[in-house]
Every structure is written in structure tokens, then in C-alpha cells.
Amino acid sequence: MILNQVLSKHHARGYVTILTGLLLLVALFCVGMWAQPSRPASPSVQSSTPAAAVPAQPGATHELTAVDLEAFLDGLMPAQIEREDVAGAVIAVVKDGQVIFAKGYGYSDMAKRTPVTPDSTLFRPGSISKLFTWTSVMQLVEQGKLDLNRDVNDYLDFKIPPAFGKPITLGNIMTHTSGFEETGKDLFVKDAQHMGSLEYYVKNHIPERIFPPGEVPAYSNYATALAGYIVQRVSGKPFERYVAENIFTPLEMNRTTFVQPLPEDLKPLMSNGYERASSDPKPFEFVEAFPAGSVSTTARDMCNFMIAHLQNGQFGSVQILRPETAALMHSQAFDADDRLSGMAHGFYEESANGHRIIGHAGDTEAFHSDLHLILDSNVGFFVSYNSAGKGEISPRTVLFEKFRDRYFPYTEPPPGKIENAKANAASIAGLYISSRRFESSFLKLTSLLGQNKVFENSDGTISIDPFKGPNGQLLKFEEISPLLYREVHGRAQVGFKRDRNGRLQFELDWPFFVFQRVGFSENKYFNYTLAIFGLIMVVLTVLLWPVGALIRKHYGRPLDLNPLERKLRLGVRLVCILFICFFGGWLAVLAIALASISAINALAPWIIFLGILGVLSAFGSLLVCVNAFRTWSTPNRWIWTKLHETALALGCLGLVWFAITWNLMNFNIHY
């Protein structure tokens, strides 16, 4: 991890450099950096389609057929998974109600060299599982048992606390506009023994509401789990059983389940998950908020689900949704910017290349998946990788873009002439935070670390750090209409607008959250400056304490202080040590949280301990300020001593500001 690498790199420079860089380490921790791995052996390929013919000629018009598709993917996938250090992947494509392609690439078990197959290798598609939850909700809507516009509290045996004078509805939940903050605790748990029931999860992890419902998109796993619990209560069946009986069985998805751990007959089919193919496999991931992301499935089973949605709820002779219900589910229900894609009922729009596309992505620690429905062409595309790989850009993103451009080619119209383009770019420059964020716990710190910087380039385009292309370079966006930008030589768009409160925000191609401009008090550069300055002062004060004593002893120059001044001086140094322990402790907590996705669940004792340490440090800062004042009021004190004590007092106050602003001592263990 980057924390270990940076600490190791600077070890020889001494503890001063390490400790004064603590905040920089925290700011870097989420980037993640690993040593360059060795490449895996060339993977094998297992196919359910015949061998491909000669690939189509470059520049030719490509018809979406099994032969052409296999030629295309066979030329792309083996090289991609080797280059990106991915263990294996599976791809399935349906068209006009038929499976035209389903194929596995690479391995489900690197050690045993078990090949991935489309019909007998289980993958974990993460949040694509939500689509089954939303489909279940729509089934109950068409039966008259649920109302998308009714207060969800009417369906619950507990209450979501009131806020903003408006109730949350299932319609809000399905468009990710419930207004909940993000939550992290117990989303994933270590093993089956730590799994709680769905009822326990939704009743004991209620997030704070930070936006009025129906106004600001902010992706929420908790809200999806809540919808699953409503399905369970209204249907009178455990959620996983309801989905199995009403979706999986009718669609002949015989190797698909929400159950954790897996049933015995499916366990041998489960693919290992990896960070990279060259790393050790990860254990099976247990999702406590399971309606939001616990499905295990095969690509072949997912074909049936895609066909049903592309055929207005029909699969063969079975109808899992009425046509009008399916049409409603696929229709746009919310948009934060009417110039860009919006949210359907659970699906989100990702229209491109002149076609309306809806879909959903899904990620666990190990598995990374996409499902896309190109509605007007009756085409469905599913892909899942069992490794994150090493690239900055997800391989699945590159894959679908190449698929889309090959079979649905499109030339973007040239941008119009924009007056005051440079002034517009300058007006939107600044730092932005995601609406999908933590607010009430120490994890608010991720909002600081995750701030995106919008800036103007010399050629009048804008870039948004850290959004990059496959080449690792920041993308450039040119203005194509007032405050609407398109990727230069690309398709991605960014739209800027002001919300109802006048706050500037922007939306990318993902309509389930927006980025909101930060104020000065939350500006990362201001906060970094406060924290780094404060840490430098407390660390130098502690380090120079014994050094000064040795120098005075060597020259026979004892401190000329009265007993009160000596006590104050000692107290100030102890406060500095408290601050070092406080921020060092939070650094250790962040390292623990990075160890695995479930490690975050065990941080409650740390949060309480560090909160106490923080409060002591904050009160101790008063002592530091008193000492600085007395230093200036005491005659004949050395000017450098006065300046040091003053700078130390300001540094401690800055650290207290930082700790309060980012919830580092608020004792909230419901994160």
C-alpha cells in the first residue's frame, strides 16, 4: 500500500519528515499503489460459440453477428486480461431475444488453471444485483401492493426519522434521490458468522438524511437494502426466496442466487476473486446489505434476465412484468440535468452513439461488472471480470466503448461556436465533492481526500482531476453549448448548472450522483495547509525538546523559568505529544480500514479512544494559547521563543479546526 511505501521511502530521513507528512499520507492513502507484478501465463479460452472466421477488415461496417463478435473479442480480450493482470472474465451478448454470444476468457482459479465458462462459472456482479431488487419492487407495484409515491414508512415496522418536511418514497429510492448519506459499516462482513439478518441491517444502520428527497441524486446501498426489506415484508417471504420464486425460477436462472454462503451445489462453480491475477485469491465476499449486491450468477443466466427486460418483461412463455410495467421501469424518472442522462426506475441511462441505453454497473472488492441494454436495437451486453487489474481505467469501460463503436458507430456533431468560452471555463473552475458522501462520521474525511479539481487549460478546454483516459492523461473537455462540455475526440459529457440554492454543480455520464462546489472552509488546500502547519509545529516542538535540553546542558545554560512557567512548558509539550498520538492513531485506523473491505466494521473502539484523545488535545490547546500569551507578556524573553510559542498555538488551533471539521472526534460509531 502507498502508506507503507511512503513510510519506508522516507525512513532514512528520520521521524521528523515522516510525522510532518502525516496528512499527505492520509491524502494519498485512497489512491492505492502496489509493486509491479509479474504477468500471468497466457490464459486459455472456453467458448460456447464456434470458432471465428477471419476478423472483419478495419474500417468496414460490422454487423452484430456471432461470427464477427467472436472474432472481435478474441482479438481483444486475451491481450487485455494479460496486459491488465486480470485472472478471467466472461462476456454475454443477446439480440432480438436470442443469445448470440457467451464466452469465458482466462481463469476462475489461477493456481488450478480452471478456465472461465459462461454457463458454469459463477461471478459476483455486485450492484447489478440491485436490478433484481427493483424488478421485484415493480412486480409488487403492478399487483397493487406497493405504490412508488407513498411514504416508505407505511411499509415498515420501524420509522425512517423525518427530515426536510418530506417523506422518502420508493420512487426516490429507485432514482437514488432518497437523500441518505453514504454508509460503510457492515456493508460487507468478514464471514458467514458475522452476517446479520436484513431486518437487523436496515434497523441498525439508518443513515443521516443530508438532502431533501427527490432533489439531489446520491447513490445509496442502504436505500436499496431498505427496498429489499419492503419486498420481504409486503410479500411475506424472505427477500432471497421471493426473488428466487418470482424472477430466477421463471427465467430459468438455475445457477443464480442471493444466498450467502452459497448453496453446496453451487460452491464448486464459484470463481475466485483477485485484486490482480498475480496476487492471492480473496475469500468469498459476504454482503450484509444483500439486496444491494450479493448475487452470484453465470453469464448464461444473465442472458435470460436481459432478454426478459428487452422483451418488455417476457421470456419465452413467461411474463415477469407486464409490458406497461416494464416500459415504466425503463422510462426516465429523474434527471439532475436535462441535457444529460437521467435515472430510470432502478436502471440508469447511459445513452451514447445515438442510441438510448440503460444499464447498471457492479463492483465488489474483486469482481467488476457491467450490464447494458441498448433498447432501440434490442441488444443486451453483460461482462464481469474477477479481478480489478492494474490499469487506472476499468477494462470493462474500454471494452464496452470498443463494442459500441464497432457495432453502433457514430460521429458526434461539431461543437457550436461558444461566446465567452474562456470566461465560462474560469467561472466553473474550483473544487467539487460528490453528493454520494459521508457527512456524520469520521469517514467524512473521504470528502476531503476525494475532492475533484476543475480547471481551465491554456487552449480553452477544461480538465477535471482525477478523470483520465486509458493513456493515463487527464481528459480534456470542450464547451459545446453553454456550460455543457464534451470530451475532446470522445463522447463523454460534463454539464454544469446551479442548484436551487445557487450552488454550482456538475454531472458526468453517471446520473446517480453529482459533484457540488465546495466552500472555503472545506477546501482541501486550506485544510491541508492548516493540518500540515500544525503537525510541523507539534512535531518540531517535541523533537527539539530533548535536543534543546542537551544543548543547554552542554553550554551550562539552564532554563530561567519560575515553577509555573516550567509546568506550563511541560504541559505544552505533553499536549504536542497528544496531538501526534491523535493523528498517528487516525493514520493507523485508515491503514486498518484499507486492509480489507470488512475491516472497517471493527473500528468502533478506535473511534471512541481517538475521540477522547482528540478532546484532550483540544482542551490542551487552551493551555498552549495561555502559554503563548504569557510568553509575550514576560519581559526579556527571546523573540524566537515568542514566535515559536505563537506559531505553536496557531498550529494547535488549526489542528483542532481540522479535527472538528472532518469529524475526527465526534464519537459516531454508526458510520
PAMIPA-284722 format. One record per residue (C-alpha): x, y, z; residue in one letter. Coordinates in steps of 0.05 Angstrom, whole numbers, plus 32768, in hexadecimal, padded with zeros to 4 digits. Layout:
N
XYZA
...
//
This chain:
671
800080008000M
801580477FF5I
801880558040L
804C801F804BN
80738033800DQ
8077807C8020V
808A806D8068L
80C0803D8050S
80DA806E801CK
80E380A5804FH
80FB807B808AH
8143808E8081A
813280D88084R
811A80D180CBG
80DA80D680F2Y
80D4812180E8V
80C6811A809DT
809780DF80A8I
806D810080DDL
8068814380BCT
804F811F807EG
801780FB80A2L
7FDF81208080L
7FFE8117803CL
7FFF80CD8049L
7FB680CE805CV
7FA780F6801CA
7FCA80C27FF3L
7FB180828015F
7F7480787FE9C
7F9B807A7FA9V
7FBA80357FB5G
7FFF80237F9AM
801D7FDE7F92W
805E7FC37F78A
805F7FAF7F2FQ
80467F677F2DP
805F7F307F00S
80327F207EC6R
80077EE17EC9P
800E7EAB7E96A
7FE57EB57E56S
7F9E7EA27E68P
7F757E6D7E46S
7F317E7A7E27V
7EF17E527E31Q
7EB97E607E00S
7E717E4E7DF4S
7E747E677DACT
7E987E4A7D70P
7EDE7E607D5BA
7EDE7EA47D3AA
7EED7EB37CF2A
7F1F7EE67CDAV
7F157F287CFFP
7EF27F5F7CD9A
7F1D7F917CB3Q
7F2C7FD37CD7P
7EFC80097CC4G
7EC77FD97CACA
7E7F7FDC7CC3T
7E777FA57CF7H
7E357F817D00E
7E297F677D46L
7E2E7F1C7D3AT
7E4B7EE37D62A
7E837ED97D30V
7E997F227D2DD
7E907F2B7D78L
7EBC7EF07D89E
7EF17F067D58A
7EF17F4B7D78F
7EF27F347DC0L
7F247EFC7DB5D
7F537F317D9AG
7F487F5F7DD4L
7F3B7F397E14M
7F787F0B7E1CP
7FA77F467E12A
7F7F7F727E40Q
7F7D7F417E7BI
7FC77F337E74E
7FDA7F7C7E6FR
7FAD7F907EA9E
7FC17F557ED5D
7F7A7F3B7ED8V
7F6C7EF27EE8A
7F2D7EE87EC0G
7EEE7F067EA2A
7EAD7EF17E83V
7E847F147E4DI
7E3E7F087E35A
7E167F2B7DFEV
7DCD7F237DECV
7DA87F3E7DB0K
7D5F7F397D9BD
7D4F7F087DD3G
7D897ED87DC4Q
7DCD7ECC7DE2V
7DFE7EDB7DAAI
7E3E7ED87DD4F
7E537EBD7E18A
7E9B7EAF7E26K
7ECE7EAB7E5DG
7F157EC47E5BY
7F4E7EB47E8AG
7F487E8E7ECCY
7F197E897F06S
7F517E6A7F2FD
7F987E817F1DM
7FBA7E4B7F46A
7F927E117F28K
7F8C7E337EE3R
7F417E277EE3T
7F247E4A7EA5P
7EEA7E7A7EAAV
7EAB7E607E87T
7E6C7E887E7AP
7E3B7E557E95D
7E5E7E357ED0S
7E8B7E6A7EEET
7E6B7E967F23L
7E7E7EE07F27F
7E687F157F59R
7E4A7F4F7F32P
7E467F7C7F6EG
7E137FB47F68S
7DF57F977F29I
7DD17F6E7F5FS
7DA87FAE7F6BK
7D847FA27F29L
7D647F637F46F
7D4F7F8C7F83T
7D307FC27F56W
7D0E7F8D7F2BT
7CF07F6F7F6AS
7CD67FB37F7FV
7CB67FBE7F3BM
7C947F7A7F3EQ
7C737F8E7F7FL
7C627FD27F63V
7C3B7FB37F29E
7C177F867F5CQ
7C017FC37F81G
7C287FB07FC0K
7C5A7FE97FBBL
7C5480327FA6D
7C9180567F8CL
7C7880987FA7N
7C6580827FEDR
7C8E808F802DD
7CBA80528037V
7CAA80568082N
7C65803B8070D
7C867FF9805DY
7CB77FF48097L
7CB47FDB80DFD
7CE3801380F4F
7CE8805B80DFK
7D19808180B4I
7D2280C280DCP
7D0180FF80BEP
7D2A8134809AA
7D20816E806BF
7CD581698074G
7CCE8135803CK
7CC780E98040P
7CF480B9801AI
7CD0808F7FE5T
7CE380517FBEL
7CE6807F7F81G
7D1C80A77FA5N
7D4280677FB7I
7D40804C7F70M
7D5D808D7F55T
7D9180937F8DH
7D7180D47FA5T
7D5F80BC7FEBS
7D9080EF8007G
7DB680BE8034F
7E0080C78042E
7E2F808E8030E
7E3B80578063T
7E7480268068G
7E6E7FFC80A8K
7E567FB4809ED
7E497FBD8054L
7E7A7F83804CF
7E8A7F548085V
7EC47F258092K
7E9F7EE2808ED
7E5C7EC08096A
7E617EC280E2Q
7E617F0E80DFH
7E247F1280B2M
7DE67F3280CFG
7DA07F2E80B4S
7D857F608082L
7D557F7980B8E
7D8F7F8480E8Y
7DB77FA980B4Y
7D817FDB809FV
7D6C7FE980E7K
7DB27FF48102N
7DD5801A80CAH
7DA5805380BAI
7DCF80898099P
7DC780D480A5E
7D9E80F88071R
7DC8812F8051I
7D9C81438016F
7D51814E800DP
7D3381107FEBP
7D2981157FA0G
7D5B814C7F94E
7DA481367F96V
7DBB80F27F7BP
7DE980CF7FADA
7DF380847FA2Y
7DDD805C7FDES
7DE980137FEEN
7DC1801A802EY
7D8480348009A
7D867FF77FDBT
7D8A7FC88017A
7D4F7FED8033L
7D287FE17FF3A
7D3A7F977FF8G
7D207F96803FY
7CDF7FB58028I
7CD97F7E7FF3V
7CE47F4B802AQ
7CAF7F698058R
7C7A7F758023V
7C837F318001S
7C867F0B8043G
7CC47EE5802BK
7D0E7EEC8039P
7D2A7F1A8004F
7D597EE67FE6E
7D207EB47FE1R
7CF17EE77FC1Y
7D247EF77F8AV
7D337EAD7F7EA
7CEA7E9C7F76E
7CD57ED87F4DN
7D127EE87F23I
7D477EB27F23F
7D1A7E767F1BT
7CEC7E937EE5P
7D297EAB7EBEL
7D4C7E677EC5E
7D867E887EEAM
7D977E477F0CN
7DDD7E5B7F21R
7DCB7E9F7F3ET
7DC07EAE7F87T
7DC17EE57FBDF
7DD17EB07FF2V
7E117EB8801AQ
7E377E8C8024P
7E297E697FE3L
7DFF7E2A7FE1P
7E2A7DEB7FE0E
7E1A7DDB7F97D
7E337E207F80L
7E727E277FAAK
7E9F7DFF7F7AP
7E8A7E2E7F41L
7E9E7E6F7F63M
7ED77E947F44S
7F0E7EAE7F71N
7F147EF97F76G
7F567F1D7F71Y
7F737F627F78E
7FA07F4E7F3ER
7FAC7F0B7F1DA
7FF27F0A7F3AS
7FD87F137F82S
7FB97EE07FB1D
7F6E7ED37FABP
7F3F7EF77FD9K
7F0D7ED28005P
7EC47ED07FF2F
7EA67F158000E
7E6A7F19802EF
7E3B7F548023V
7E0F7F62805FE
7DE67F968038A
7DD97F5D8008F
7DA07F787FDDP
7DD27FAC7FC7A
7E087F7E7FAEG
7E0E7F347FC2S
7DF97F0D7F83V
7E247ED57F68S
7E137EC37F20T
7E2C7EAA7EDDT
7E2F7ED27E9DA
7DFE7EA27E7DR
7DCB7EAE7EB3D
7DD47EF97EABM
7DC27EF27E62C
7D7C7EDB7E76N
7D747F177EA3F
7D8A7F477E6CM
7D5B7F267E3AI
7D207F2D7E69A
7D2C7F787E71H
7D397F827E27L
7CF87F5D7E17Q
7CCD7F887E45N
7CCE7F577E7EG
7CC57F187E54Q
7CF37EDB7E52F
7CD77EA47E26G
7C917E967E3FS
7C9F7EB87E82V
7C8E7F017E93Q
7CB37F1A7ED1I
7C9A7F617EC4L
7C607F7B7E9CR
7C767FA37E5EP
7C5C7FE47E7CE
7C817FD77EBDT
7CC17FC77E98A
7CB980077E6FA
7CAF802F7EAFL
7CEC80107ECFM
7D1780217E93H
7CFD80687E8CS
7D2180A57EA7Q
7D0A80B67EEDA
7D3C80EB7F03F
7D7381157EE6D
7DA181477F08A
7DB181687EC6D
7D8181607E8BD
7DBB81657E5AR
7DD981247E73L
7DC480DE7E85S
7D9380D37EBEG
7D7A809C7EECM
7D45806A7ED7A
7D2380407F0DH
7D62801D7F26G
7D86801A7EE4F
7DAD80587ED2Y
7DB380767E8DE
7DF680747E69E
7DDF80877E24S
7E16808E7DF0A
7E2580887DA6N
7DDF809F7D95G
7DBD80677DBBH
7D9780657DFDR
7DBC80377E2CI
7DA980247E73I
7DD27FF97EA1G
7DF67FF07EE3H
7E3D7FE37EFAA
7E527FBA7F36G
7E917FB47F60D
7EA97F8C7F9BT
7EF27F8C7FB0E
7F027F577F7DA
7ECB7F557F49F
7EBC7F8D7F18H
7E807F887EEAS
7E537FAE7EB9D
7E0E7FA27E9CL
7DF67FCD7E61H
7DB47FCA7E3CL
7DB37FED7DF9I
7D687FF37DF8L
7D5B800C7DB1D
7D877FD57D94S
7D6E7F9D7DC1N
7DB57F8E7DD6V
7DCF7F7B7E1BG
7E187F797E31F
7E327F5A7E72F
7E7B7F567E88V
7E9B7F437ECAS
7EE57F417EDEY
7EFD7F1A7F1AN
7F377F4B7F26S
7F3F7F967F2BA
7F7F7F957F02G
7FB57FCA7F03K
7F9D80007ED4G
7F8180437EE9E
7F4680397EBAI
7F1A7FFD7EC5S
7F227FC97E8DP
7ED77FC17E88R
7ECF800B7E76T
7F0180057E3EV
7EE17FC47E27L
7E9A7FDF7E21F
7EB0801F7DFFE
7ED47FF57DCAK
7E977FC87DC2F
7E6980047DBCR
7E9580287D89D
7E9D7FE97D5FR
7E557FD67D59Y
7E3380197D65F
7E63804B7D45P
7E5280937D4DY
7E7180D67D3CT
7E65810D7D6EE
7E4E814F7D50P
7E8281867D52P
7E7D81B57D8EP
7E5A81F77D83G
7E7F82397D89K
7E7C824E7DD2I
7E8382967DE6E
7EAB82A37E25N
7EC4825B7E29A
7F0182707E51K
7ED782987E82A
7EA8825D7E8AN
7EE2822F7E98A
7EFE825F7ECBA
7EBA82667EEDS
7EB3821B7EFAI
7EFB820E7F0FA
7F0281F67F57G
7EFC81BA7F85L
7EBF818D7F87Y
7EA781547FB3I
7E79811A7FA2S
7E32811B7FBBS
7E3D80D17FCBR
7E6480DD800BR
7E6B80D38056F
7E57810E8081E
7E4B80FA80C9S
7E8780CD80D9S
7ED380CC80D4F
7ECA80B2808DL
7EB980FA807AK
7F0480FE8071L
7EFB80DA802FT
7ED781188015S
7F17813F8021L
7F42810A8000L
7F1281017FC6G
7F0981497FB1Q
7F0D81527F66N
7F2F818E7F47K
7F1181AF7F09V
7F4281DD7EE5F
7F4A82017EA4E
7F7F81EB7E72N
7FA7821C7E48S
7F8082097E0AD
7F3D821B7E29G
7F2881D47E3AT
7F1E81BC7E81I
7F38817F7EA6S
7F20815F7EE5I
7F54813F7F12D
7F5581037F1BP
7F2C80ED7EDEF
7F5C80CE7EACK
7F5A80A87E6BG
7F7880637E5CP
7FBB80857E4EN
7FBF809E7E96G
7FB880E77E81Q
7F8281167E9BL
7F47811B7E6BL
7F39815D7E49K
7EF381777E3FF
7EDD81AD7E0FE
7E9F81D77E17E
7E6981C37DE4I
7E3081EE7E00S
7E2D821C7E3DP
7E4E81F77E77L
7E4681B47E54L
7E8981937E43Y
7E9C81577E19R
7EDC812F7E1BE
7F0C81447DE4V
7F0D810D7DB0H
7EDE80E57DDCG
7E9680DC7DF3R
7E9680EA7E3EA
7E7081297E53Q
7E7081567E90V
7E3981877EA0G
7E3E81C17ED1F
7E0281E47EF0K
7DEB82047F30R
7DBD81E17F60D
7D8082027F80R
7DAD82217FB5N
7DDC823F7F81G
7E14820D7F8FR
7E3B81F97F51L
7E3C81AF7F42Q
7E4F81817F09F
7E38813E7EF0E
7E5F810B7EC8L
7E4280D07EA1D
7E2D80B07EE3W
7DEA80CD7EF8P
7DE880AE7F3EF
7E1280E57F5DF
7E2A812B7F4FV
7E6781537F64F
7E5B81927F8DQ
7E8A81CC7F94R
7EAC81D17FD8V
7EAE820F8003G
7EEE822C8020F
7EE882098063S
7EE981C48041E
7F1C81D6800CN
7F50819F800DK
7F8B81CE8003Y
7F7581FA803DF
7F6C81BD806AN
7FAD819C8053Y
7FD281DD8064T
7FB481E080A9L
7FC2819780B9A
80098195809CI
801D81D680BEF
800081BE8100G
8023817A80FBL
8065819B80E9I
806181C78127M
804E81908159V
8081815E813DV
80BA8191813DL
80A881A68183T
80AC815E819CV
80EB814F8175L
810F818E818CL
80FC818381D4W
8134815181E5P
8163817181B3V
815C81B581D5G
816881958219A
81A881748201L
81C181B581E3I
81B281DD8222R
81D581A8824CK
821281AA821EH
821981F58224Y
820381F9826CG
81C68225825DR
818B820C8286P
814582258279L
81368265829FD
80ED825582AFL
80C4825982EFN
809E821A8307P
805D822F82E4L
8080823C82A2E
80A381F882A7R
806081D682B1K
804181FB8277L
807C81E8824BR
8076819F825EL
802B81A08253G
803481BE820EV
8063818781FAR
803381528213L
7FFB817181EAV
8028816C81ADC
8033812281BBI
7FE8811A81C1L
7FDE8139817CF
8013810C815EI
7FF280CE817DC
7FAD80E78166F
7FBF80F0811DF
7FEE80B4811DG
7FB4808B8138G
7F8680A18100W
7FBC808F80CEL
7FBD804980EDA
7F71804580E9V
7F738057809FL
7FA780218094A
7F7A7FEE80B6I
7F3F8004808CA
7F687FF9804EL
7F7B7FB38061A
7F387F978048S
7EF27FB0803AI
7ED77F8F8079S
7F0F7FA880A7A
7EEB7FEA80AEI
7EB57FC880D8N
7EE37FBF8114A
7EF88008811CL
7EC6801D8152A
7EF78016818EP
7F2B803E8167W
7EF980758158I
7EE7807C81A2I
7F2F807A81B9F
7F4780AC8185L
7F0A80D88193G
7F1F80DD81DCI
7F6780EB81C6L
7F4E81218198G
7F24814381CFV
7F60814381FDL
7F8B816181C6S
7F57819681B9A
7F5381AB8202F
7F9E81A78205G
7FA181DB81CES
7F86820D81FFL
7FC482018229L
7FEF820C81ECV
7FCC824E81DEC
7FD482658227V
801E82548224N
8026827C81E3A
800382B98203F
802F82B58241R
806D82B08217T
805E82F381F6W
804D83138239S
808D82FB825AT
80C7832D8255P
810A83198236N
80F182DB8214R
811682CA81D4W
80EF82E18196I
80F7829D8175W
80D8827C81B2T
809C82AB81ADK
8094829E8163L
809A8252816DH
8066825081A5E
8037827C817CT
803F8251813EA
803482128168L
7FF3822F8185A
7FDA823F813FL
7FEE81FA8127G
7FC981D8815FC
7F8B82018152L
7F9081EE8108G
7F9481A4811BL
7F5681AB8147V
7F3181CD810DW
7F45819480DFF
7F30815E8111A
7EEC817F811DI
7EDE818E80D4T
7EED814680BEW
7ECB812380F9N
7F0A81058116L
7EF0810C815DM
7EA481078159N
7E9E80C08176F
7E6E80AA813FN
7E74805E8138I
7E3A80598107H
7E61806480C8Y
//
